[in-house]
Amino acid sequence: MTKMRTVDAAVAILAKEGAIEAFGLPGAAINPFYSAMRAHGGIRHTLARHVEGASHMADGYSRAADGNIGICIGTSGPAGTDMITGLYAAWADSIPMLCITGQAPVAKLHKEDFQAVDIESIAKPVTKMAMTILEPGQVPGAFQKAFQLMRSGRPGPVLLDLPFDVQMAEIEFDIDAYEPIAVEKLKASRKQLEKALDMLTAAERPLIVAGGGIINAGASAQLVELAELLNVPVIPTLMGWGTIPDDHVLMAGMVGLQTSHRYGNETMLASDFVIGIGNRWANRHTGGLDTYTAGRKFVHIDIEPTQIGRVFSPDFGIASDAGAALDGLIELARERQAAKSLPDYSAWVAECTARKGSLQRKTHFENVPIKPQRVYEEMNKAFGKDTTYVSTIGLSQIAGAQLLHVFGPRKWINAGQAGPLGWTAPAALGVVRGKPDETVVALSGDYDFQFMIEELAVGAQFNLPYIHVVVNNSYLGLIRQSQRGFNMEQNVSLAFENINSPETNGYGVDHVKVTEGLGCKAIRVENPSDLPAAFDKAKALMDEFKVPVVVEVILEKVTNISMGVEINGVNEFEELAERGEDAPTAIIALLD
């Protein structure tokens, strides 16, 4: 056996577990761990400007590709508390992420020592495990257990807190003898899947709701294969967007109160059976449960047993990994296809396709200031099928989900349940780390962008190029829209006369100057006809300078984006598409 510091053992474990991308900020209480990373040399570290930003970078990296686990590192006290929002965002969306914090020496934990906080207790509600490691000999086992927990069942984040003296202590450890703990994933039985398939094939108008669990399982190809075998339309959730490409004939649109398509909601209302796989029936997807469930039967498949029945009781529930369930369903469907016992759903598919080609929102507006719908139309034209979009919350994200197109898994990366403002920019940097040499495009409103704008400097320092589209209406637009129900508009305007930048015309913060001051490039667009050239220029600047490029689009100040409180009652505030030229980038051209 070899005697070494616990931190040297921990870093060796990170490398053996395949977690080699770290994001963080050093500090006195975590310096031993940083010295171990330096000595090892196999863990790449990206220096953030804020520990919350580092946590979102690690989160974005984890979401970027199958098997990724991002690492966030910080010192004691406020570094750990700064990570909590990042842990919540990862926990809420079932994302594996490892946070590591420094801590005061064990003997001083009860003495209110400088920057000593009980981060274990604070982090427990938003992690699969939070542990302050009090004994040096526990370090290897704690890291081993952390990786098994992050990958098993419903994935999620872990926080390990390392007191300074525990980091410095020496233990006997042999990395060559270390083995990861086997990952535990539930698997549906053949009998369960036969019953689910029997229920589906007994229906006349079935749908598959594809959730983010399918993406977590790396099973999007199986989802498409099953849908094609059965010839059954698919409704992806926001977290499952990309499990089936938007231009696939069986992609029936998204459903919900906000991030949804008109045709998706109408297809859901016309269905008589739904099998949900790897989804959680989020309230912004379902709306009122009476409306959502009326007239249809439900099967729910999820890896977390307690998720079954959490929102409503399905007619049949199965606790299973999404990939295992899809593999089993494919096997059964092939058997029934060979026996010619599968129903013919071609008429139902044609009906869904007809909705997709008719129930569309207008995007082609010529207004100045620019209407947001036009921005997404031009983004569809400018960015190809290989593009990965990153967004988090606000009218920008809602309208983007209604109007952009996604063509594969992990190409829509969104902090869906938590929706923390400021997540987009640092998460996009993490995605760039996880998808080097691929096209990454972030989408923010002006307030989301301002929340953690300092992280752009990270992209400049480490040459992490991506395009950040900022739709600026100088408002907290989503909150302003929700305040309409209270007959008020309170504390939501970001506009002011910028005495140093009169060219902003009362829109307040000069995002171009701030972006450039942080070492990046920026373009401001005020006329919709200039958007194509701006996107082309942004691509060229990104390629030349290898830094983030911000395209700020000056929007009309007040826009109401389609939303409602029931899936059969979404309010359409703008004109709807009546002819092809109204929605020129729709997946299916609208017939005049």
Secondary structure, 3 states (H helix, E strand, C coil): CEEEEHHHHHHHHHHHCCCCEEEECCCHHHHHHHHHHHHHCCCEEEECCCHHHHHHHHHHHHHHCCCCCEEEEECCCHHHHHCHHHHHHHHHCCCCEEEEEEECCHHHCCCCCCCCCCHHHHHHHHCCEEEECCCHHHHHHHHHHHHHHHHCCCCCCEEEEEEHHHHHCEEEECHHHCCCCCCCCCCCCHHHHHHHHHHHHCCCCEEEEECHHHHHCCCHHHHHHHHHHHCCCEEECCCCCCCCCCCCCCECCCCCCCCCCHHHHHHHHHCCEEEEECCCCCHHHHCCHHHHHCCCEEEEEECCHHHCCCCCCCCEEEECCHHHHHHHHHHHHHHHHHCCCCCCCHHHHHHHHHHHCCCCECCCCCCCCECHHHHHHHHHHHCCCCCEEEECCCHHHHHHHHHCCCCCCCCEEECCCCCCCCCHHHHHHHHHHHCCCCCEEEEEEHHHHHHCHHHHHHHHHCCCCCEEEEEECCECHHHHHHHHHHCCCCCCECCECCCCCHHHCCECCCHHHHHHHCCCEEEEECCHHHHHHHHHHHHHHHHHHCCCEEEEEEECCCCCCCEECCCCCEECCCCECCCHHHCCCCCCCCCC
